[in-house]
Amino acid sequence: MPYDPFHQSTGQVEVLAAILARAESEGADGVAVIDLDGCLFDTRPRQVQIFRELAGQRGWDDLALIKGEHFQDWSIRNTLKNIGLADERVDEIHDDVHAYWWKSFFTSDYVIYDHAMPGGPDFVRALKAKGTYIVYLTGRDETMRAGTETSLVRYGFPLGDRATLIVKPDFETDDTLFKGDAMKQIRTYGDPVIFLDNEPSNVNRFQDDCPEALVVFVETDHSPKPVVPYKDMPRVKGFLR
């Protein structure tokens, strides 16, 4: 599923309004749990940076043609094909591209290349203005905290007073298990009543753990796990109202 954050899904305005209304009704007792990658942040600029760096180092002018729209899923092979590279060329450079991407993508140095989703900072500030405690719950690990905090502040997301970043203790921890286990900490801040995430397994677990909460699936991209969001779960493409 491609990113389309400059457009609205059917009913998006109503879903975003419902989130704000829920925040207002809960006031300072409510907690909003929001993912980062593919939710508040568009990771495609990070990916473009990594690919173009390698292209410059190797003199691969064809790889330098990479653009954000070429990233339609998490398959590097598919991404290389989307550039227009022939199968033989994809086979030739795939392993080197994957190795460079792997050592770069999950680092604090590169998350600073992400862009905020259109309308994202304003929407989170609007939530906080209604008294909501903001929890950024991300699959990024502790080694990525510094770059993540830099990005949040750069784009105007609230951080500090009643706005907390929770990261994984290490890279190896499974994202969905981590996010489920983090609920104990999150409940010390208040009642988790709003969840936004782009990973189907995450939103489904949130719905199971907090059936009274408003859980919203953000339609950008997600892992290739064979999981789909629960039927009738509210959806948005982004945060434009």
N, C-alpha and C positions, 0 to 999 in steps of 0.2 A: 504494500500500500504506500504510494508516494506521499511525500509532504505536500500539503496544499494550504499553508497557513494564511495565505492572503485571501482565501475564499472561506465561505461559511458552509457548514453542513446544514442539512434540513433541520430546522428547529434550534439552531445554535444560539440565536439571540435569546430564545426562551430558556434554554438550559443554563446559559450564563446568568440570566436574571434570577433563575431559581437558586443558583449557588449563592448569589449575593443576598437573596431573601432569606435563605437558610442561615447564612452568617449573621444577618441582622437579628433573626429570631433567637439565636443561641447567645449572641453577645460575647462577653468575655469568657464564658464557660466553654465555648466551642473551639475546636482545633481543626485546621485545614491541613491535610497531608498531601503534598504535591511533589511529583517526580521532577527530575531535571532534564535528562537526555531525551530528546524527542517529545518533551512536554513543555517545559519553560524555555528550553534551549534547542535551537536548531544546530545539530552537530555537523551538518554538511560542510560548512566553512572549515572546520577542523580537518575533515577528510580531504578536502581540496588542497589545503596547505600541505598535508603529508604527502599526497601523491605528487604535487608539483615540486616539492623539495627533492624527492627521489628522481623525478624527471630531470631536474637541473643538474643533479649530481652525476647522473648517468648519460646525460645528453640525449634523453629519450623525448624528442619533440612531440611524438604522437601521444605519449602519456600526459604531456603538459596541456593537452587540449581538454583535460578533465574539467567538468563543470558540476555545480551542485545538483542539477537535474539528472545527472547520470547515476546518482545514488538512489536506486529504487528499492533496494533491500540490503541485507548485510552480506551478500555474496560478492567477494572481490572479483571473481570470474565474471559474474553478470555485469558488474560495473565496468570492467574493461571492455566487454562486448558492447555496452551502451555507448562507449566513446566512438565505436565504429571499428575497433581493431579486429583483424582477421583472427580466426581460431588459432592459426599457427603462431601468431604474434602473442596472443593471450597465453598460450602454452609456454612460450619462451620466457615471458617475464613474470608470470603469475607468482611463482614461489618467492622471487625477490621482492615483489610488491607486497605480498602478504607479510613477509618477515619484517619489512620496514614499517608497515602499518601497525603490526602487532607491538613492536617495541616503542611506538610513538603514541598511539591513540589513547592508551590508558595511562596517561601521565599528566602531572600538574602543568608541565610546560606547554602542553598543546590544548588543554581545555579552554585556555584564554582566547582561542580563535573562534569559539562558538559565538553565535549571535542569539540574542534574545528573540523569542517568538513574538511576532507583531501583536501588540496589545497585552503581552504577558506581564511586564512590569506594572503597568497601570492597573491591571486586573488584580494582581496580588496586593498592591497598595490599597485598592478599594476594599478588599477583604479585611485587611488589617485595620483600616479605618473604622470598620464596624465592630472592632473589638476582638476579632478572631486571632487566635494564636497560630502562627504560621510555622509549619514544619516542612523543611525541604528534605525529603526522604529519597536518597539516591543510591544506585548500585555502584557509584564511584567509591573507591576505597580511601583509606586514611592518607595514602601518599598523594592523593589528588585534592586534598582539602584546601591547600593554599591557593591553587589556581582557581578552584571553584569559588572560594570566597571572593577572590579578586573579580571574577566574572559577575557574581551577584551584585557586588557594590558598583561595578562599572556601569551596569545597565539599570541601576536604580531599584533593584529588588530590596525590600526591607531585610535587614540582618542585624541581629543583636537583641534589642528590646522586644520580647515576645515574637521573635523570629529566629528559629534554630535550624542549623544544618546537621543532619545525621548521615554519616557515611559508614560504609562497611569497615570492619576492623582490618580486613585483608582482602586481597584480590580473589582468593580461592573460594570464599564464602558464596554460596548460591544466592542470587539476588532475591528470589521470591521467599526463600526461607528466612533470609535476613530481614526482609521487610515485615514478614509476619512476626518474627521474634521482637522486632523493634516496637511493637504495639505496647508492651509493658512500659517502656520509657515514655512513649507518646502520651499514654494515659495519665502520667504524672503532670502533664501540662493542662489537661482538661479532657473534655469528651470529644473524641474524634468523630466529627459529623460530616466532613467533606473530604473526598479523596479524588485526586486526578492523577491518572497514570496512562501511559501508552502501551503497557505490556498486558496482554489478556490474562495471563496467569496471576498477575498482581491484582488487577481490579476484581477478578473473581474471588481471590482470597480475601480482599478487603470486604467484599459483599458478604462473604461467609462469616467473617469475624465480627463485622459491625453491620448487621442487617438493617438497622434503623438509619444508617448514614446515607448521604447522597454520594454515590460512587459514579464517576464520569470517566468514560473511556476516551482518550485523546487519540484521534485517528491520524497518526503520522506513519511511523514504521515500528516494527518490533522484531523480536527474535523469531527464528524459524520454527519454534516449538509448535506442535500441532494442537494449539489451544485457541479457542475463540471466546470473546466476551459473552457473558450470559445474555440471553435473549431479552430485548427491550431495555437494556442498559442505556442510559443517556450517553450521547456522543457529541463531540465537538472536533472540528479540524484545527482550531486554534482559539484565540481570545479576542478576535475582532467582534465588536458589538455594533 
